[in-house]
Amino acid sequence: MSSSRAEISAKQKIGVILDLLKREYGIPERRLHRDPISVLVQTILSQNTSDTNSGDALRLLRACFDKWEDVADADVNYVARCIRSGGLGRIKAQRIKEALKEIIHKRGKLELDFLAQLDLSEAEDWLLQLPGVGLKTARCVLLFSLDMPALPVDTHILRASKRLGLTSARASPEAAHHELAKMVPAEDVFQLHVLMIEHGRRTCHARRPNCPDCVLRNLCMSYLMGLLP
C-alpha cells in the first residue's frame, strides 16, 4: 500500500515539475531526426564533451566521409583525426566503427528504422547489444529519431533528479534510467527530457546552483533539507 502511494506521489510530482518548467522555459518544439544512424553517431560523439564540441566533430566527420558505410570501413586513426575536436577521438572512433560494423553484421546493411516496429523494451535491448552503446545512447536514438518514449538520463537530469528526490541520492545513471522510466508518462518523456536539461544548464548547476530563483525549489528535497543554498 505504501509503495503504491509513493509511486502515485512521484508521478504527481513529475506532473507539477513539468508544468513549472514549461512556464519557466516554454514548451520545447518537437523535431525528429529522421536518420537513426546519425543520431547514434552524434550521441557517441557527445559523450564527455559539450554540445558545441560534439556538433563540430559531427560536421567534420560528415565532411570527411560521403556515407556512414565509409566510416565503418575506414582506418580508425583517420576517423579519430576527423573527430578530434570532440575529444577522446581514438576511443570514440573505435566505438563508432564497432557499432556501425555490428549493425551491418546483424542487419546486412546500415539501418535502424526497423526498431520502430518493436516494443520499446525490445528496441532498447537490441541497441544495448551494440559495442559502446549504453542506456543513454540507446534511448537518444529511440527518442530523437524514432519518436519512441524512451527517457535518456544525462548528467543534468541525473543531478536534478537526485536533488528533487525523484531518485536515490546514490543512484547510478543506470538505476536512474530505470527509476525515472517508471514515473514519467510516455506523452511527457520528450518535454521532460528537454526541459530538465535546460533547467540543469541554466539554474540547477553542479556548482553554485541558483536556488533562490529556482521554480522547483519548493519541490526540491535538497533545498528544503538545507543541503543547497
C-alpha positions as CSV (number, residue, x, y, z in Angstrom):
1,M,0.0,0.0,0.0
2,S,2.7,2.5,1.0
3,S,4.7,1.6,-2.2
4,S,1.7,2.3,-4.3
5,R,1.1,5.7,-2.6
6,A,4.8,6.6,-3.1
7,E,4.6,5.7,-6.8
8,I,1.4,7.9,-7.3
9,S,3.1,10.7,-5.4
10,A,6.2,10.5,-7.6
11,K,4.1,10.6,-10.7
12,Q,2.1,13.6,-9.4
13,K,5.4,15.4,-8.6
14,I,6.6,14.8,-12.1
15,G,3.5,16.4,-13.5
16,V,3.9,19.5,-11.3
17,I,7.6,19.7,-12.2
18,L,6.8,19.6,-15.9
19,D,4.2,22.3,-15.6
20,L,6.6,24.6,-13.7
21,L,9.4,24.0,-16.2
22,K,7.1,24.7,-19.2
23,R,6.1,28.0,-17.6
24,E,9.7,28.9,-17.0
25,Y,11.3,27.9,-20.2
26,G,8.4,27.4,-22.6
27,I,7.2,24.3,-24.4
28,P,10.0,22.6,-26.4
29,E,9.4,22.1,-30.1
30,R,9.3,18.5,-31.2
31,R,11.7,17.8,-34.0
32,L,12.6,14.3,-35.2
33,H,16.0,13.5,-36.7
34,R,15.0,11.1,-39.5
35,D,18.2,9.2,-39.6
36,P,18.8,6.9,-36.6
37,I,22.3,6.1,-37.6
38,S,23.2,9.8,-37.5
39,V,21.7,10.1,-34.0
40,L,23.6,7.1,-32.9
41,V,26.9,8.6,-34.1
42,Q,26.1,12.0,-32.7
43,T,25.3,10.6,-29.3
44,I,28.5,8.7,-29.1
45,L,30.4,11.9,-30.1
46,S,28.6,13.8,-27.3
47,Q,30.0,11.5,-24.6
48,N,32.1,13.5,-22.1
49,T,32.1,16.8,-24.1
50,S,30.0,19.8,-24.8
51,D,27.2,20.0,-27.4
52,T,29.4,22.6,-29.3
53,N,32.4,20.2,-29.5
54,S,30.3,17.2,-30.4
55,G,28.4,19.2,-33.1
56,D,31.7,20.4,-34.6
57,A,33.0,16.8,-34.6
58,L,29.9,15.5,-36.3
59,R,30.2,18.2,-39.0
60,L,33.8,17.3,-39.6
61,L,33.1,13.6,-39.8
62,R,30.4,14.3,-42.4
63,A,32.9,16.4,-44.4
64,C,35.4,13.5,-44.3
65,F,33.1,10.8,-45.5
66,D,30.3,10.6,-48.0
67,K,28.3,7.9,-46.1
68,W,28.3,6.1,-42.8
69,E,29.3,2.8,-44.5
70,D,32.6,4.5,-45.4
71,V,33.2,5.3,-41.7
72,A,32.7,1.7,-40.8
73,D,35.4,0.6,-43.3
74,A,37.8,3.5,-42.6
75,D,41.1,3.3,-40.7
76,V,40.4,4.1,-37.0
77,N,43.2,6.7,-36.9
78,Y,41.8,8.6,-39.8
79,V,38.3,8.7,-38.2
80,A,39.9,9.8,-34.9
81,R,41.6,12.7,-36.7
82,C,38.3,13.8,-38.2
83,I,36.6,13.9,-34.8
84,R,39.4,15.2,-32.6
85,S,37.6,18.4,-31.8
86,G,35.1,16.4,-29.8
87,G,37.7,14.9,-27.5
88,L,38.7,11.3,-26.9
89,G,39.0,10.9,-30.6
90,R,40.6,7.4,-30.7
91,I,38.1,6.0,-28.2
92,K,35.0,7.4,-29.9
93,A,36.3,6.5,-33.4
94,Q,36.6,2.9,-32.2
95,R,33.2,2.9,-30.7
96,I,31.6,4.4,-33.7
97,K,33.3,1.9,-36.1
98,E,32.4,-1.1,-34.0
99,A,28.8,-0.1,-33.6
100,L,28.4,0.5,-37.3
101,K,30.0,-2.8,-38.2
102,E,27.8,-4.7,-35.8
103,I,24.7,-3.2,-37.3
104,I,25.8,-4.2,-40.7
105,H,26.7,-7.7,-39.4
106,K,23.2,-8.1,-37.8
107,R,21.1,-6.5,-40.5
108,G,23.1,-6.8,-43.6
109,K,23.1,-3.0,-44.1
110,L,23.3,0.2,-42.1
111,E,19.7,0.9,-40.9
112,L,17.8,1.1,-37.7
113,D,14.4,2.1,-38.8
114,F,13.1,-1.4,-38.1
115,L,13.3,-0.7,-34.4
116,A,10.2,1.4,-34.6
117,Q,8.2,-1.8,-35.2
118,L,9.4,-3.4,-32.0
119,D,8.2,-2.9,-28.4
120,L,10.2,-0.2,-26.6
121,S,12.0,-2.7,-24.4
122,E,12.9,-4.9,-27.3
123,A,14.2,-2.0,-29.3
124,E,16.2,-0.8,-26.4
125,D,17.7,-4.3,-25.8
126,W,18.7,-4.5,-29.4
127,L,20.6,-1.3,-29.3
128,L,22.3,-2.2,-26.0
129,Q,23.9,-5.2,-27.7
130,L,25.9,-2.9,-29.9
131,P,29.5,-2.2,-28.8
132,G,29.9,1.0,-26.8
133,V,26.1,1.7,-26.6
134,G,24.6,2.3,-23.1
135,L,21.2,3.3,-21.9
136,K,21.6,7.0,-22.6
137,T,22.8,6.4,-26.2
138,A,20.1,3.8,-26.9
139,R,17.4,6.0,-25.6
140,C,18.6,9.0,-27.5
141,V,18.3,7.1,-30.7
142,L,14.8,5.8,-29.9
143,L,13.5,9.2,-28.7
144,F,15.0,11.6,-31.2
145,S,14.9,9.6,-34.4
146,L,12.1,7.0,-33.9
147,D,9.7,9.0,-31.6
148,M,9.6,6.3,-29.0
149,P,9.0,7.3,-25.4
150,A,12.5,6.4,-24.1
151,L,13.9,8.8,-21.5
152,P,17.7,9.4,-21.7
153,V,19.2,10.5,-18.5
154,D,22.2,12.8,-18.9
155,T,24.3,14.4,-16.2
156,H,21.9,17.4,-15.8
157,I,18.9,15.2,-15.4
158,L,20.7,12.9,-13.0
159,R,21.8,15.8,-10.8
160,A,18.4,17.5,-10.8
161,S,16.5,14.2,-10.2
162,K,18.7,13.4,-7.2
163,R,18.2,16.9,-5.7
164,L,14.5,16.8,-6.3
165,G,14.2,13.4,-4.6
166,L,12.9,11.7,-7.6
167,T,15.7,9.2,-7.4
168,S,18.0,7.9,-4.7
169,A,20.9,10.3,-3.9
170,R,23.3,7.5,-4.6
171,A,21.5,6.2,-7.8
172,S,23.8,5.3,-10.6
173,P,23.0,6.6,-14.1
174,E,21.7,3.1,-15.0
175,A,19.5,2.9,-11.9
176,A,18.2,6.5,-12.5
177,H,17.2,5.5,-16.1
178,H,15.0,2.7,-14.7
179,E,13.6,4.6,-11.8
180,L,12.6,7.6,-13.9
181,A,11.1,5.5,-16.7
182,K,8.5,4.1,-14.2
183,M,7.4,7.6,-13.2
184,V,7.2,9.6,-16.4
185,P,4.1,9.1,-18.7
186,A,5.0,8.3,-22.3
187,E,3.5,11.5,-23.6
188,D,5.7,13.6,-21.3
189,V,9.0,11.9,-21.9
190,F,10.3,14.3,-24.6
191,Q,9.3,17.5,-22.9
192,L,10.6,16.4,-19.5
193,H,14.0,15.4,-21.0
194,V,14.5,18.6,-22.8
195,L,13.3,20.9,-20.0
196,M,15.3,19.1,-17.3
197,I,18.4,19.6,-19.3
198,E,17.6,23.2,-19.8
199,H,17.0,23.6,-16.1
200,G,20.3,22.0,-15.3
201,R,22.2,24.3,-17.7
202,R,20.5,27.5,-16.6
203,T,19.6,27.0,-12.9
204,C,20.4,23.7,-11.3
205,H,24.2,23.9,-11.8
206,A,26.6,21.3,-10.4
207,R,28.3,24.1,-8.5
208,R,26.6,27.0,-7.0
209,P,23.0,26.2,-8.2
210,N,20.7,29.3,-8.4
211,C,18.3,28.0,-5.8
212,P,16.7,31.4,-4.8
213,D,15.4,31.8,-8.4
214,C,14.6,28.2,-9.0
215,V,11.0,27.5,-9.8
216,L,11.3,24.0,-8.4
217,R,12.8,25.0,-5.0
218,N,9.6,24.2,-3.1
219,L,9.6,20.7,-4.5
220,C,13.4,20.2,-4.1
221,M,14.3,17.8,-1.2
222,S,17.9,19.0,-1.1
223,Y,16.8,22.6,-0.9
224,L,14.1,22.0,1.7
225,M,16.5,20.0,3.8
226,G,19.1,22.8,3.7
227,L,21.6,20.9,1.7
228,L,21.7,23.6,-1.0
229,P,22.0,27.4,-0.7
